[in-house]
Amino acid sequence: MTPQHIMKIKWVAIFTLAIWIADISCSLHPAKNKAHRIVALSGKNKASCVSFATDPEGYPIATWAETDPDNRKKFFFAVFEREQQQFSAPHEIPIEPNTNLHEEGMPKIALKQDGTLLAVYETSAPTEKNRFAGFVRYIQSFDGGKSWTRPAFLHRDTSAGKGHSFASIARLADGEIGACWLDVSLGDKKNGRSLVFAKTINKEGFTDETIIDSLACQCCRTNIHCDPKGNISILFRDILSDSIRDISIITSSDNGNTFRKAVPFTNDGWVINGCPHNGPSVYNLNGKSYASWFTGGSRAGVHYAELNSEGNVTERKLISNNARNIQLTILPPDTKLVVYNETVKIEDSFYTKIVINKINGTDRKSMDLTSDKSNASFPVIHALGKEMVVVAWMDNEQVWYRLVSISEIINAPPLIQRTF
């Protein structure tokens, strides 16, 4: 055998060994296999209402709804499997046939620190006087979703013909679940509704509801978040000076026992005789609040802001003037990320794509998660440790998700901005 043949055999062996090591590396680090992949979360039925809950260790649980060809409504959750870096097979949550399925008032779940699962959903119960009447109901599971309690009312008033909806829930610092929702109109405040808060106590469910604002916009989602120290932030679309529909914040520093007065902070001056049907997103960390929202005011588009413990804005940014439905999260220790659907015009057609945006002071990096010619909307985002997030969204009546690393966003090429 010639020296040339021996050298060739050595190089082939080295190359084969390198491939074998790479295969092992990928199997040990499955996240590398999942990068850039868009994965279907929903089944074959028409899907909607994707959301994320957080387990006691900070990992995401995905929820979504489906409607089968016979118009039967189903609600599912899937836990994030860390070793496989993907969501598990779906588990069904029993909901009532008259459940409302819409993105602003979607069904949601939350987990107590002890592992109790709690699901909240809206039901429709129209009357001649109020076609929007309905209730907010909830069920609990004490065995990981294998069995569920009978449905109960989230709110105290259960009389017919009244509106209760747009609930948001979150685990509190004491391990219980806090909820806020839009409730009935008070007195002569007929163009808006009250905002109410309640929390669970052990297995008794929700008790001691409290009105925390008397006049909120009647059909935009609320959002609640609590940090480990018991600081709660609640965002909602307010009604100011009769017709301005801007965002306000309500905070608590004692785990929801008391609340400060609502503070309007966006100053968008959006005058609209109706409801935008586009609610805000909030994150609380060490008593500071981080907010994102949509406005159709003079600075139309989606915005991001940081607020101190008094509800005063310390930093604000216009993220995109062609976007809607913005959601945010924070990766430890303080990496801020937002996702939103942005409208683009290509030739004579309009599309909506999902964009992720990393915010760090004056440094901002953005990356498209879907193609320019997609019809994607209603994105949600959740942290996966310090270096990765998972983003889910709707597209063509299906739910999709993708894992995204921070390095991908940082190294992404500049986005091409298409205006119209």
N, C-alpha and C positions, 0 to 999 in steps of 0.2 A: 504494500500500500504506500503510495507516494505521500510526501509531507503535505501536498496540497489537499489530498483526500482526507487526511487526518484533521487538518485545520477546518475543512468544510464540515466534517462530522461534529467537531467541537462547537462550531457556531450554531449548527442545527440544534444540538443539545441545549446550549445556552438559551436559544430562542424559545424552545419548547418549555424549559424550566421557567422562563419569564412569564409565558402565557399561563402556566399552571399556578404560579404565585399570584398573578393578577386575578385568576378565577377564585382562588381562596380568599384574596383580599375583598373581592366583591361580595362573596358569600358571608364574610365576617362583617361587612359594612353594607347592608342592603340598601341604605339610604342612597348610595351612589347609583344603584340600579333604578331608584325611583325618581332621581333628579330629572327635571324637564318633562316627565311623563304626566299627561292629563288622564286621570283615572275616573271611570264612572262610579258613582256612589249609589245611585238609585237603580231600580229595576226597570222592567219594560213598560210599566204603567206611566201615566202622566204624573210628573213629580213637581214639587214646589216647596217653598218654606224651609230652605236649608239654614241651619244654625249650629253653633258650637256651645257646648257646656264644658265645664272644667271639673275633672275628678280631683279628689283631695290631694293628689300629688302634682297637680298642675298640668296634666295631660288632657288633650281634647276628647270629647265625646261628640260625634256628629249626630244631628237629628234632621229629619226631613219628612215630608208627607207625600203620599201617592194617592191617586184616584184611579180605580180600575175601570174597565169598559162599562160596568154596570153602575158606575157612579158611587161605588162604595169607597169611603175614605179610610185611609190607613196611615198610621204614624209609626216611624221607626227610629231606633237609635243604633249606633255602631261605635264600639270602643276602639281607641287607637292602640294597635299592637306594636310595642316598641321594638321587639326583635325583628319583626317583618317590615317595620316602618310602613304600615298600611292599616286601614280600618278593617275591623272584623266583619263577619257576616252580619246582616241586620237582625235586630230583635224587635218584634212588634209591640207597640204600646196600645192598649185598647182605648179608643176614643168613641164618642157618641156620634150617631149618624148625622146630626145637625151641626157638627163642628164646622166652624168657619175656617177656610184655608186661604189666607192671603198674607203677603210678605210683611206688611206693617203690623199685623196682629197674629203672627204665626204661633203654632204650638211650640212649647219649649220645655226643656227639662233642666233640673239642677240637682246636685248631689249634696247631701249633708256630709259633715265630717265623718259621721258614723257609717256612711255608705248608703243611707236611705235615698232612694230615687223619688223625685217629685216631678210630676208632669202637669203643666198648666195649658189650657186651651180655651178658645172662645166657642160659644154655641149661639146659634141664631134662633131667636124666638120673637118674630115680628108680630105686631098688632096693627089694627086699623089706624091707630093714631101715631104709631112709630114703627116704620118698616125696618129701622136699624136696631130695634130692641134686641137684647141678648144678655147672656151671662158669661162670666168667667168661671170655669170649673177646674178642679184639680184632683189628682189621684196620687197615691203613694205606693211604693213597693219597698218592702223590708227584706227582700230576698234576691236583690240584684235584677229585678225585672221579670222574675218567673211568675209572680202573682201580684195583683194590684187591688187596692181598696176600692170601695164604691165611690163614684164621683161626689164631690162636695163643692159648695159654693165658696169662692175666694172672698166674696164680699158679704157684708151683713144683710143688706137690703136685697131680698129675692122676689119682690113684687113684680108682676107682669108689666110690660110696656116700657121698661127703662133700659138705658144703655150702660153696659159695663164691658170694657174691652181694652185692647192695646196694653196688655200686661207685659212686664219684664221682671225676671227673677234672677237672683244671684245668691251664692253662699256667703254668709256673713262671717265675721271674725270669730264669733262664738260657735260656729259650726251649724247654726240654723239657717233657714232660707228666708230672705227678705223679698218682698214683692211690691211693685208699684203699678198702678193702672189708672186709666181714665174712668171716672165714675159718673154719677148723675149730675145734671146741672143744679146749681144752688140758687134759690130765690129767683131774682129777675135776670140772672146771667144765662140767657137762653142761647147765646151764640157760642158758648163754650161749655166745658165740663170741669168738674173737680178732679184733682189729682190726689190719690189715696195711697197710703203705705200700710203694710202689715207684715208680720213675721211669724214663723212657726214656733211652737213650743213642744218639744219632744214629739210624741206621736199624735198629739191632739190636732195638728194642722195649724192653720192660720187663725190668729186671734188678735183682738185689740187693734182694729184698723183705725188709722189716723188721717184726717184730711190735712195734707201738707201744702196744698195750693187750691184756691177757690175757683180759678178761671184759667183753664188750659185749652189749647187748640183741640178740637174735638176728634180728629182722626189721624194723628201722627203717632208713630210708635214712641214709647217712653224707653229709657235705658238706665239701668242701675249697675253700679260696680262698687265693691267694698275691698279695702286693703286689709292686710293681716292685723292692723292696729285698731280696726273698728271705725275707720273713716269711710263714710258712704257718700257717694256722689250720685245724684239723679238728674238727668237731663230730660227736658221736654220742650215741645214747641209751645210757646206762651202766646197769649193774646194781650197786646199792649196798646193802650190808647184807642181802644175799640176795634182796630182793624190791622194793626201791625202784628205779623206772625214771625217773631224772632225766637231764638233759643234762650232759655233760662236754666239756671242750675240751682239745685237745693242740696245742702250738705248736712251731714251729721257727724259728730266726732265721738259719739258714744254708742255706736252700733245700732242706731235707729231708735233709741229711747227718746231723743229730742231732735228737732230739725231747726235749722236757721231759716229765715225768710228767703224766698226765691230771689235770685239776682239775675236780671237780664244782662247778658254780657256780649252778645254778638253785634248789637247796634247796626244791623243790616237795614233796618227801616223798610222791611218788605211788607207792603200794603197789598193784601189780596183778600177778596171777599169770598173765601172758601178755604178748604184745607189742602195744603200741599201734598199730603200723604207721603211724606219723606222725613222720617225722624232721625235724631242724632245718635252718636255713639260716644261713650265715656269710659275712661279708665282712671282709677284712683291709685296713687302710689305715694306713700308717706305724707298723706294729707294734701298733696297737690293733685289737681284734676287736669286731665288731658282730654280734649274734646274735638270731635269732628262732626261736620254738619253740612247740609245743603241749603242754599238760599237762592231765591229768584230776585233779590233786591238789586241795588245799584252795582254791587260787586258780585254778580251772579256766578254760581258754581259751587264747588266744594271747598271747605276751609278746615284749617286745623288751628287749635289754640291751646296754650298752657295757662292755667289759672292757679293763683295762690289759694291759701285756705279761706280767704275772705270772698272768693269768687271773682277777684279782679284779674283781668287778662295781663299776663306778663310777656307773652309772645304770641304772635298770630301770623298765619301764612295763608294766602290763596293758593290752593293746590292745583286746581284746574277749573277753567271757566266753561268747559264742555262736558262736565261730569255730573253724576248723581250717585246716591246710595253709597256713601263713604262709611267705612268701618275702620277701627284702629285697634292696635295692641302694642304692648311694650315688652321687649325682650330684656332679661336681666343683663347688666344692671339698669340701663336706661336707653336702649335702642328703640326709637319710635318708628312704627310702620303703619301705613294706611293703605287700604285697597278701595277701589271704586270702579264703577263702569263709566267709560268715557265714550262719547259719541264721535264718530268720524264719518266724513263724507268722501266716498270714492266714486268718481265720475258722477252719476246721477242718483246714487243710492246711499242710504244712511245705514251704518252698522254701529254696534256697541261692543267694545272690547274691555277686558279686565286689566287694570294697571295696578302695580304695587309701587309704593313710594317710600323710600327710607329718608327720615328726617333727622338731621343732626346739626343743630344750629343753622348756620348759613349753607351748610353742605347738604344737598339733596340729590338723590339718585333715583331714577325711575326705570321700570322694566315692564314691558307687555307680557302678560301671562297667557293671552289668547291672541288669535290672529286678528288683523284689522277687519276682516270680513266675517267676524263672528257676530252672534246676536246674544251675547252674554250679559248678565245683569245680576244684581243683588248679591255681591260678594260678601263673604265673612272670612275672618282671619283669626288664627290662634297660634301662640308661640309653641315651639318645640325645642325646649332648652334655650341656649344662648345664641345659637348659630343658624337656626332654621325656623320656618313657620309653615303652617299648612293653610292654604286658601281654598275655599269652596265657593261655587257660584251656580247660577241657573243658565242653561243654554238649550234652546229648543225643547223645552219641557222635560229636561233631565238635569240631574245634579252631578257636577263634576268636581274633582279636587286635584290639587297639585302641591307637592312639597317644594319649597323654595329656600335656598340657602342665602345667607347674607352676602357671601362672596359673589354669587350670581348677580345680585342687584348691583353691587359695587362695580363689577366688571362689565355690566351690560352697556352696549353702545348707546349713544344719545337717541332719544325717541324723536321720530319725525312728527312734528305737530301739524295736523291738518285742521284748518279752521274753515268755517262756513258762515 
